[in-house]
Amino acid sequence: MAEAKKAKMAQGVVVSAAMNQTAVVKVERRVQHKLYGKVMTRSTKFHAHDADNQCAVGDKVRIAQSTPYSKTKTWVLVDVVEKAQ
């Protein structure tokens, strides 16, 4: 009997909320350079489904990977961790 896979989770900052039911979330991660060992900050932008349009630019949010909503939107908003000032 196969177990259900757990969805990948990420936390980031909303950089755009102009689209209807969609928020663009920038997720930053820290990685070490393979040769030199310097710790660098890398970022990725994800389109997340925001059904209630509750996100605003600058909000810190938690997102989870899901089945595709559209060509680019494969993440869904879980909750707003911190509202923007």
Gaussian input, Z-matrix of N, CA and C with variables (Angstrom, degrees):
# hf/3-21g

backbone

0 1
 N
 C     1     B1
 C     2     B2     1     A1
 N     3     B3     2     A2     1     D1
 C     4     B4     3     A3     2     D2
 C     5     B5     4     A4     3     D3
 N     6     B6     5     A5     4     D4
 C     7     B7     6     A6     5     D5
 C     8     B8     7     A7     6     D6
 N     9     B9     8     A8     7     D7
 C    10    B10     9     A9     8     D8
 C    11    B11    10    A10     9     D9
 N    12    B12    11    A11    10    D10
 C    13    B13    12    A12    11    D11
 C    14    B14    13    A13    12    D12
 N    15    B15    14    A14    13    D13
 C    16    B16    15    A15    14    D14
 C    17    B17    16    A16    15    D15
 N    18    B18    17    A17    16    D16
 C    19    B19    18    A18    17    D17
 C    20    B20    19    A19    18    D18
 N    21    B21    20    A20    19    D19
 C    22    B22    21    A21    20    D20
 C    23    B23    22    A22    21    D21
 N    24    B24    23    A23    22    D22
 C    25    B25    24    A24    23    D23
 C    26    B26    25    A25    24    D24
 N    27    B27    26    A26    25    D25
 C    28    B28    27    A27    26    D26
 C    29    B29    28    A28    27    D27
 N    30    B30    29    A29    28    D28
 C    31    B31    30    A30    29    D29
 C    32    B32    31    A31    30    D30
 N    33    B33    32    A32    31    D31
 C    34    B34    33    A33    32    D32
 C    35    B35    34    A34    33    D33
 N    36    B36    35    A35    34    D34
 C    37    B37    36    A36    35    D35
 C    38    B38    37    A37    36    D36
 N    39    B39    38    A38    37    D37
 C    40    B40    39    A39    38    D38
 C    41    B41    40    A40    39    D39
 N    42    B42    41    A41    40    D40
 C    43    B43    42    A42    41    D41
 C    44    B44    43    A43    42    D42
 N    45    B45    44    A44    43    D43
 C    46    B46    45    A45    44    D44
 C    47    B47    46    A46    45    D45
 N    48    B48    47    A47    46    D46
 C    49    B49    48    A48    47    D47
 C    50    B50    49    A49    48    D48
 N    51    B51    50    A50    49    D49
 C    52    B52    51    A51    50    D50
 C    53    B53    52    A52    51    D51
 N    54    B54    53    A53    52    D52
 C    55    B55    54    A54    53    D53
 C    56    B56    55    A55    54    D54
 N    57    B57    56    A56    55    D55
 C    58    B58    57    A57    56    D56
 C    59    B59    58    A58    57    D57
 N    60    B60    59    A59    58    D58
 C    61    B61    60    A60    59    D59
 C    62    B62    61    A61    60    D60
 N    63    B63    62    A62    61    D61
 C    64    B64    63    A63    62    D62
 C    65    B65    64    A64    63    D63
 N    66    B66    65    A65    64    D64
 C    67    B67    66    A66    65    D65
 C    68    B68    67    A67    66    D66
 N    69    B69    68    A68    67    D67
 C    70    B70    69    A69    68    D68
 C    71    B71    70    A70    69    D69
 N    72    B72    71    A71    70    D70
 C    73    B73    72    A72    71    D71
 C    74    B74    73    A73    72    D72
 N    75    B75    74    A74    73    D73
 C    76    B76    75    A75    74    D74
 C    77    B77    76    A76    75    D75
 N    78    B78    77    A77    76    D76
 C    79    B79    78    A78    77    D77
 C    80    B80    79    A79    78    D78
 N    81    B81    80    A80    79    D79
 C    82    B82    81    A81    80    D80
 C    83    B83    82    A82    81    D81
 N    84    B84    83    A83    82    D82
 C    85    B85    84    A84    83    D83
 C    86    B86    85    A85    84    D84
 N    87    B87    86    A86    85    D85
 C    88    B88    87    A87    86    D86
 C    89    B89    88    A88    87    D87
 N    90    B90    89    A89    88    D88
 C    91    B91    90    A90    89    D89
 C    92    B92    91    A91    90    D90
 N    93    B93    92    A92    91    D91
 C    94    B94    93    A93    92    D92
 C    95    B95    94    A94    93    D93
 N    96    B96    95    A95    94    D94
 C    97    B97    96    A96    95    D95
 C    98    B98    97    A97    96    D96
 N    99    B99    98    A98    97    D97
 C   100   B100    99    A99    98    D98
 C   101   B101   100   A100    99    D99
 N   102   B102   101   A101   100   D100
 C   103   B103   102   A102   101   D101
 C   104   B104   103   A103   102   D102
 N   105   B105   104   A104   103   D103
 C   106   B106   105   A105   104   D104
 C   107   B107   106   A106   105   D105
 N   108   B108   107   A107   106   D106
 C   109   B109   108   A108   107   D107
 C   110   B110   109   A109   108   D108
 N   111   B111   110   A110   109   D109
 C   112   B112   111   A111   110   D110
 C   113   B113   112   A112   111   D111
 N   114   B114   113   A113   112   D112
 C   115   B115   114   A114   113   D113
 C   116   B116   115   A115   114   D114
 N   117   B117   116   A116   115   D115
 C   118   B118   117   A117   116   D116
 C   119   B119   118   A118   117   D117
 N   120   B120   119   A119   118   D118
 C   121   B121   120   A120   119   D119
 C   122   B122   121   A121   120   D120
 N   123   B123   122   A122   121   D121
 C   124   B124   123   A123   122   D122
 C   125   B125   124   A124   123   D123
 N   126   B126   125   A125   124   D124
 C   127   B127   126   A126   125   D125
 C   128   B128   127   A127   126   D126
 N   129   B129   128   A128   127   D127
 C   130   B130   129   A129   128   D128
 C   131   B131   130   A130   129   D129
 N   132   B132   131   A131   130   D130
 C   133   B133   132   A132   131   D131
 C   134   B134   133   A133   132   D132
 N   135   B135   134   A134   133   D133
 C   136   B136   135   A135   134   D134
 C   137   B137   136   A136   135   D135
 N   138   B138   137   A137   136   D136
 C   139   B139   138   A138   137   D137
 C   140   B140   139   A139   138   D138
 N   141   B141   140   A140   139   D139
 C   142   B142   141   A141   140   D140
 C   143   B143   142   A142   141   D141
 N   144   B144   143   A143   142   D142
 C   145   B145   144   A144   143   D143
 C   146   B146   145   A145   144   D144
 N   147   B147   146   A146   145   D145
 C   148   B148   147   A147   146   D146
 C   149   B149   148   A148   147   D147
 N   150   B150   149   A149   148   D148
 C   151   B151   150   A150   149   D149
 C   152   B152   151   A151   150   D150
 N   153   B153   152   A152   151   D151
 C   154   B154   153   A153   152   D152
 C   155   B155   154   A154   153   D153
 N   156   B156   155   A155   154   D154
 C   157   B157   156   A156   155   D155
 C   158   B158   157   A157   156   D156
 N   159   B159   158   A158   157   D157
 C   160   B160   159   A159   158   D158
 C   161   B161   160   A160   159   D159
 N   162   B162   161   A161   160   D160
 C   163   B163   162   A162   161   D161
 C   164   B164   163   A163   162   D162
 N   165   B165   164   A164   163   D163
 C   166   B166   165   A165   164   D164
 C   167   B167   166   A166   165   D165
 N   168   B168   167   A167   166   D166
 C   169   B169   168   A168   167   D167
 C   170   B170   169   A169   168   D168
 N   171   B171   170   A170   169   D169
 C   172   B172   171   A171   170   D170
 C   173   B173   172   A172   171   D171
 N   174   B174   173   A173   172   D172
 C   175   B175   174   A174   173   D173
 C   176   B176   175   A175   174   D174
 N   177   B177   176   A176   175   D175
 C   178   B178   177   A177   176   D176
 C   179   B179   178   A178   177   D177
 N   180   B180   179   A179   178   D178
 C   181   B181   180   A180   179   D179
 C   182   B182   181   A181   180   D180
 N   183   B183   182   A182   181   D181
 C   184   B184   183   A183   182   D182
 C   185   B185   184   A184   183   D183
 N   186   B186   185   A185   184   D184
 C   187   B187   186   A186   185   D185
 C   188   B188   187   A187   186   D186
 N   189   B189   188   A188   187   D187
 C   190   B190   189   A189   188   D188
 C   191   B191   190   A190   189   D189
 N   192   B192   191   A191   190   D190
 C   193   B193   192   A192   191   D191
 C   194   B194   193   A193   192   D192
 N   195   B195   194   A194   193   D193
 C   196   B196   195   A195   194   D194
 C   197   B197   196   A196   195   D195
 N   198   B198   197   A197   196   D196
 C   199   B199   198   A198   197   D197
 C   200   B200   199   A199   198   D198
 N   201   B201   200   A200   199   D199
 C   202   B202   201   A201   200   D200
 C   203   B203   202   A202   201   D201
 N   204   B204   203   A203   202   D202
 C   205   B205   204   A204   203   D203
 C   206   B206   205   A205   204   D204
 N   207   B207   206   A206   205   D205
 C   208   B208   207   A207   206   D206
 C   209   B209   208   A208   207   D207
 N   210   B210   209   A209   208   D208
 C   211   B211   210   A210   209   D209
 C   212   B212   211   A211   210   D210
 N   213   B213   212   A212   211   D211
 C   214   B214   213   A213   212   D212
 C   215   B215   214   A214   213   D213
 N   216   B216   215   A215   214   D214
 C   217   B217   216   A216   215   D215
 C   218   B218   217   A217   216   D216
 N   219   B219   218   A218   217   D217
 C   220   B220   219   A219   218   D218
 C   221   B221   220   A220   219   D219
 N   222   B222   221   A221   220   D220
 C   223   B223   222   A222   221   D221
 C   224   B224   223   A223   222   D222
 N   225   B225   224   A224   223   D223
 C   226   B226   225   A225   224   D224
 C   227   B227   226   A226   225   D225
 N   228   B228   227   A227   226   D226
 C   229   B229   228   A228   227   D227
 C   230   B230   229   A229   228   D228
 N   231   B231   230   A230   229   D229
 C   232   B232   231   A231   230   D230
 C   233   B233   232   A232   231   D231
 N   234   B234   233   A233   232   D232
 C   235   B235   234   A234   233   D233
 C   236   B236   235   A235   234   D234
 N   237   B237   236   A236   235   D235
 C   238   B238   237   A237   236   D236
 C   239   B239   238   A238   237   D237
 N   240   B240   239   A239   238   D238
 C   241   B241   240   A240   239   D239
 C   242   B242   241   A241   240   D240
 N   243   B243   242   A242   241   D241
 C   244   B244   243   A243   242   D242
 C   245   B245   244   A244   243   D243
 N   246   B246   245   A245   244   D244
 C   247   B247   246   A246   245   D245
 C   248   B248   247   A247   246   D246
 N   249   B249   248   A248   247   D247
 C   250   B250   249   A249   248   D248
 C   251   B251   250   A250   249   D249
 N   252   B252   251   A251   250   D250
 C   253   B253   252   A252   251   D251
 C   254   B254   253   A253   252   D252

   B1=1.4463
   B2=1.5247
   B3=1.3200
   B4=1.4607
   B5=1.5213
   B6=1.3236
   B7=1.4622
   B8=1.5202
   B9=1.3208
   B10=1.4635
   B11=1.5209
   B12=1.3294
   B13=1.4587
   B14=1.5236
   B15=1.3323
   B16=1.4570
   B17=1.5245
   B18=1.3099
   B19=1.4616
   B20=1.5181
   B21=1.3387
   B22=1.4581
   B23=1.5173
   B24=1.3237
   B25=1.4629
   B26=1.5241
   B27=1.3270
   B28=1.4574
   B29=1.5231
   B30=1.3299
   B31=1.4625
   B32=1.5142
   B33=1.3284
   B34=1.4523
   B35=1.5133
   B36=1.3357
   B37=1.4567
   B38=1.5223
   B39=1.3398
   B40=1.4582
   B41=1.5286
   B42=1.3411
   B43=1.4637
   B44=1.5167
   B45=1.3486
   B46=1.4565
   B47=1.5198
   B48=1.3377
   B49=1.4587
   B50=1.5302
   B51=1.3306
   B52=1.4564
   B53=1.5205
   B54=1.3316
   B55=1.4632
   B56=1.5250
   B57=1.3263
   B58=1.4599
   B59=1.5318
   B60=1.3260
   B61=1.4675
   B62=1.5262
   B63=1.3261
   B64=1.4603
   B65=1.5147
   B66=1.3283
   B67=1.4578
   B68=1.5226
   B69=1.3233
   B70=1.4597
   B71=1.5152
   B72=1.3469
   B73=1.4603
   B74=1.5223
   B75=1.3377
   B76=1.4627
   B77=1.5233
   B78=1.3339
   B79=1.4590
   B80=1.5242
   B81=1.3351
   B82=1.4573
   B83=1.5186
   B84=1.3268
   B85=1.4608
   B86=1.5153
   B87=1.3151
   B88=1.4646
   B89=1.5190
   B90=1.3229
   B91=1.4603
   B92=1.5207
   B93=1.3156
   B94=1.4567
   B95=1.5249
   B96=1.3353
   B97=1.4510
   B98=1.5240
   B99=1.3270
   B100=1.4653
   B101=1.5197
   B102=1.3298
   B103=1.4598
   B104=1.5269
   B105=1.3203
   B106=1.4610
   B107=1.5222
   B108=1.3081
   B109=1.4512
   B110=1.5207
   B111=1.3310
   B112=1.4559
   B113=1.5243
   B114=1.3201
   B115=1.4636
   B116=1.5227
   B117=1.3505
   B118=1.4578
   B119=1.5211
   B120=1.3275
   B121=1.4586
   B122=1.5166
   B123=1.3163
   B124=1.4623
   B125=1.5298
   B126=1.3248
   B127=1.4590
   B128=1.5226
   B129=1.3214
   B130=1.4581
   B131=1.5150
   B132=1.3386
   B133=1.4621
   B134=1.5214
   B135=1.3322
   B136=1.4524
   B137=1.5207
   B138=1.3355
   B139=1.4615
   B140=1.5188
   B141=1.3283
   B142=1.4638
   B143=1.5210
   B144=1.3318
   B145=1.4656
   B146=1.5286
   B147=1.3158
   B148=1.4696
   B149=1.5233
   B150=1.3310
   B151=1.4617
   B152=1.5296
   B153=1.3344
   B154=1.4599
   B155=1.5260
   B156=1.3145
   B157=1.4731
   B158=1.5279
   B159=1.3385
   B160=1.4620
   B161=1.5279
   B162=1.3205
   B163=1.4663
   B164=1.5204
   B165=1.3227
   B166=1.4538
   B167=1.5221
   B168=1.3130
   B169=1.4649
   B170=1.5270
   B171=1.3204
   B172=1.4625
   B173=1.5089
   B174=1.3257
   B175=1.4683
   B176=1.5242
   B177=1.3152
   B178=1.4608
   B179=1.5241
   B180=1.3340
   B181=1.4574
   B182=1.5229
   B183=1.3312
   B184=1.4649
   B185=1.5240
   B186=1.3433
   B187=1.4574
   B188=1.5226
   B189=1.3300
   B190=1.4671
   B191=1.5207
   B192=1.3261
   B193=1.4571
   B194=1.5202
   B195=1.3355
   B196=1.4616
   B197=1.5251
   B198=1.3220
   B199=1.4568
   B200=1.5285
   B201=1.3148
   B202=1.4636
   B203=1.5341
   B204=1.3434
   B205=1.4529
   B206=1.5222
   B207=1.3385
   B208=1.4634
   B209=1.5342
   B210=1.3251
   B211=1.4673
   B212=1.5324
   B213=1.3187
   B214=1.4685
   B215=1.5221
   B216=1.3281
   B217=1.4656
   B218=1.5252
   B219=1.3455
   B220=1.4702
   B221=1.5243
   B222=1.3201
   B223=1.4680
   B224=1.5176
   B225=1.3244
   B226=1.4590
   B227=1.5294
   B228=1.3265
   B229=1.4615
   B230=1.5292
   B231=1.3409
   B232=1.4665
   B233=1.5181
   B234=1.3295
   B235=1.4599
   B236=1.5178
   B237=1.3351
   B238=1.4636
   B239=1.5230
   B240=1.3243
   B241=1.4561
   B242=1.5179
   B243=1.3456
   B244=1.4611
   B245=1.5241
   B246=1.3297
   B247=1.4626
   B248=1.5291
   B249=1.3280
   B250=1.4611
   B251=1.5283
   B252=1.3164
   B253=1.4621
   B254=1.5176
   A1=109.06
   A2=117.28
   A3=122.20
   A4=110.59
   A5=115.26
   A6=120.13
   A7=109.33
   A8=116.29
   A9=120.96
   A10=109.21
   A11=116.09
   A12=120.47
   A13=109.81
   A14=115.58
   A15=120.16
   A16=108.39
   A17=116.46
   A18=121.21
   A19=109.88
   A20=116.57
   A21=120.84
   A22=108.11
   A23=115.54
   A24=121.08
   A25=108.42
   A26=115.94
   A27=121.61
   A28=108.52
   A29=114.62
   A30=120.43
   A31=108.05
   A32=116.43
   A33=119.84
   A34=112.06
   A35=114.45
   A36=122.02
   A37=108.71
   A38=116.49
   A39=121.40
   A40=108.83
   A41=116.31
   A42=120.71
   A43=112.09
   A44=117.48
   A45=120.99
   A46=109.07
   A47=115.05
   A48=120.80
   A49=109.37
   A50=116.76
   A51=121.45
   A52=112.95
   A53=117.69
   A54=120.54
   A55=110.68
   A56=115.79
   A57=121.00
   A58=109.23
   A59=116.96
   A60=125.43
   A61=113.04
   A62=117.85
   A63=121.89
   A64=109.29
   A65=115.21
   A66=121.34
   A67=107.95
   A68=116.61
   A69=121.16
   A70=106.87
   A71=115.84
   A72=122.19
   A73=109.40
   A74=115.95
   A75=121.53
   A76=108.35
   A77=115.83
   A78=122.14
   A79=107.82
   A80=116.19
   A81=121.19
   A82=110.51
   A83=115.68
   A84=121.33
   A85=108.15
   A86=115.72
   A87=120.99
   A88=108.34
   A89=115.77
   A90=121.75
   A91=109.43
   A92=115.07
   A93=120.71
   A94=108.99
   A95=116.64
   A96=121.71
   A97=108.97
   A98=116.51
   A99=120.31
   A100=113.15
   A101=117.75
   A102=120.47
   A103=112.74
   A104=117.25
   A105=121.25
   A106=114.33
   A107=118.37
   A108=120.79
   A109=115.24
   A110=117.71
   A111=119.75
   A112=110.33
   A113=116.78
   A114=121.42
   A115=108.10
   A116=115.53
   A117=121.34
   A118=109.54
   A119=116.11
   A120=121.52
   A121=108.53
   A122=116.58
   A123=122.95
   A124=108.00
   A125=116.77
   A126=119.22
   A127=110.53
   A128=114.87
   A129=123.19
   A130=108.02
   A131=116.82
   A132=120.99
   A133=109.19
   A134=116.75
   A135=123.01
   A136=109.56
   A137=116.54
   A138=121.31
   A139=107.17
   A140=116.58
   A141=121.33
   A142=110.00
   A143=115.81
   A144=121.85
   A145=109.53
   A146=116.15
   A147=123.22
   A148=107.24
   A149=117.09
   A150=122.36
   A151=113.05
   A152=118.14
   A153=121.55
   A154=113.35
   A155=118.18
   A156=122.80
   A157=110.67
   A158=117.07
   A159=120.76
   A160=113.17
   A161=118.55
   A162=121.97
   A163=111.52
   A164=114.99
   A165=122.41
   A166=107.58
   A167=116.41
   A168=120.66
   A169=109.41
   A170=116.56
   A171=121.87
   A172=114.32
   A173=118.31
   A174=121.39
   A175=110.23
   A176=116.29
   A177=121.85
   A178=106.68
   A179=117.43
   A180=121.74
   A181=111.37
   A182=115.00
   A183=122.51
   A184=106.79
   A185=116.91
   A186=121.71
   A187=109.95
   A188=115.78
   A189=121.65
   A190=108.88
   A191=115.71
   A192=120.33
   A193=109.63
   A194=116.16
   A195=120.34
   A196=109.35
   A197=115.06
   A198=119.15
   A199=108.51
   A200=118.60
   A201=120.64
   A202=113.61
   A203=114.88
   A204=121.84
   A205=110.00
   A206=116.10
   A207=122.23
   A208=107.17
   A209=116.43
   A210=120.79
   A211=111.98
   A212=117.44
   A213=120.76
   A214=113.57
   A215=118.07
   A216=121.04
   A217=111.09
   A218=116.26
   A219=120.99
   A220=111.75
   A221=116.88
   A222=121.94
   A223=108.42
   A224=116.16
   A225=121.31
   A226=108.89
   A227=116.33
   A228=121.83
   A229=109.55
   A230=116.75
   A231=121.23
   A232=109.66
   A233=116.75
   A234=120.15
   A235=110.44
   A236=114.97
   A237=122.40
   A238=106.60
   A239=116.48
   A240=121.06
   A241=110.98
   A242=116.12
   A243=120.40
   A244=108.89
   A245=117.05
   A246=120.98
   A247=109.54
   A248=116.60
   A249=122.00
   A250=109.64
   A251=115.77
   A252=120.75
   A253=111.33
   D1=124.29
   D2=-177.15
   D3=-84.74
   D4=138.39
   D5=176.90
   D6=-85.54
   D7=151.98
   D8=176.96
   D9=-71.60
   D10=138.64
   D11=178.82
   D12=-72.78
   D13=143.91
   D14=174.94
   D15=-81.68
   D16=139.83
   D17=179.79
   D18=-72.51
   D19=142.25
   D20=175.05
   D21=-69.73
   D22=138.90
   D23=179.74
   D24=-115.91
   D25=152.02
   D26=176.49
   D27=-149.65
   D28=156.32
   D29=178.20
   D30=-127.27
   D31=133.72
   D32=-178.01
   D33=-157.81
   D34=-169.71
   D35=-176.68
   D36=-115.38
   D37=136.62
   D38=178.78
   D39=-73.70
   D40=124.20
   D41=179.02
   D42=-105.66
   D43=-16.53
   D44=176.20
   D45=-154.00
   D46=136.76
   D47=176.78
   D48=-134.35
   D49=28.87
   D50=-175.13
   D51=-77.10
   D52=-27.41
   D53=-178.60
   D54=-81.06
   D55=154.20
   D56=179.94
   D57=-76.15
   D58=126.57
   D59=178.88
   D60=59.76
   D61=25.65
   D62=178.88
   D63=-140.84
   D64=138.00
   D65=174.41
   D66=-127.74
   D67=140.31
   D68=175.50
   D69=-96.67
   D70=119.67
   D71=-174.87
   D72=-113.49
   D73=127.99
   D74=178.39
   D75=-97.76
   D76=119.21
   D77=-178.94
   D78=-108.77
   D79=124.09
   D80=179.21
   D81=-104.79
   D82=142.84
   D83=176.59
   D84=-137.63
   D85=153.23
   D86=-179.45
   D87=-107.43
   D88=125.03
   D89=-178.83
   D90=-126.57
   D91=154.71
   D92=179.80
   D93=-99.64
   D94=135.13
   D95=178.06
   D96=-64.37
   D97=134.42
   D98=-174.13
   D99=-62.90
   D100=-40.71
   D101=-176.43
   D102=-90.52
   D103=-48.76
   D104=-171.75
   D105=-92.26
   D106=-17.62
   D107=176.31
   D108=81.47
   D109=-1.18
   D110=179.49
   D111=-68.38
   D112=139.04
   D113=179.08
   D114=-86.54
   D115=124.63
   D116=-176.80
   D117=-119.71
   D118=156.61
   D119=175.56
   D120=-101.50
   D121=123.83
   D122=177.20
   D123=-115.50
   D124=147.36
   D125=-179.28
   D126=-133.51
   D127=152.60
   D128=177.62
   D129=-136.98
   D130=141.20
   D131=177.35
   D132=-103.82
   D133=131.81
   D134=178.13
   D135=-119.62
   D136=142.61
   D137=169.82
   D138=-89.02
   D139=124.57
   D140=-177.70
   D141=-119.29
   D142=142.26
   D143=178.86
   D144=-77.67
   D145=121.36
   D146=179.67
   D147=-120.62
   D148=89.11
   D149=-171.26
   D150=-60.84
   D151=-35.16
   D152=-175.26
   D153=-98.47
   D154=3.54
   D155=-176.70
   D156=52.18
   D157=45.57
   D158=-176.58
   D159=-91.85
   D160=-7.60
   D161=-178.52
   D162=-84.96
   D163=148.77
   D164=171.66
   D165=-131.55
   D166=160.73
   D167=-179.16
   D168=-61.94
   D169=131.29
   D170=179.59
   D171=98.65
   D172=-11.57
   D173=178.51
   D174=-68.39
   D175=142.85
   D176=173.08
   D177=-93.62
   D178=122.31
   D179=-173.13
   D180=-129.76
   D181=161.90
   D182=175.09
   D183=-113.81
   D184=131.20
   D185=-179.80
   D186=-124.95
   D187=157.66
   D188=179.39
   D189=-132.47
   D190=146.18
   D191=177.99
   D192=-73.09
   D193=143.15
   D194=-176.96
   D195=-145.39
   D196=-176.34
   D197=173.90
   D198=-68.52
   D199=152.75
   D200=-173.98
   D201=-63.01
   D202=134.85
   D203=172.99
   D204=-93.67
   D205=-28.78
   D206=177.96
   D207=-158.74
   D208=-168.38
   D209=-177.62
   D210=-61.33
   D211=-40.48
   D212=-176.24
   D213=-108.72
   D214=-11.51
   D215=-172.51
   D216=-101.81
   D217=100.70
   D218=-179.25
   D219=-124.28
   D220=14.20
   D221=177.99
   D222=-122.43
   D223=155.27
   D224=179.82
   D225=-130.05
   D226=143.47
   D227=179.43
   D228=-72.38
   D229=127.18
   D230=178.13
   D231=-92.14
   D232=-54.72
   D233=177.17
   D234=-162.76
   D235=163.96
   D236=176.62
   D237=-94.08
   D238=116.99
   D239=-178.41
   D240=-78.02
   D241=-43.67
   D242=-177.54
   D243=-148.48
   D244=129.80
   D245=178.57
   D246=-78.76
   D247=152.54
   D248=178.82
   D249=-72.86
   D250=153.72
   D251=-179.91
   D252=-73.46

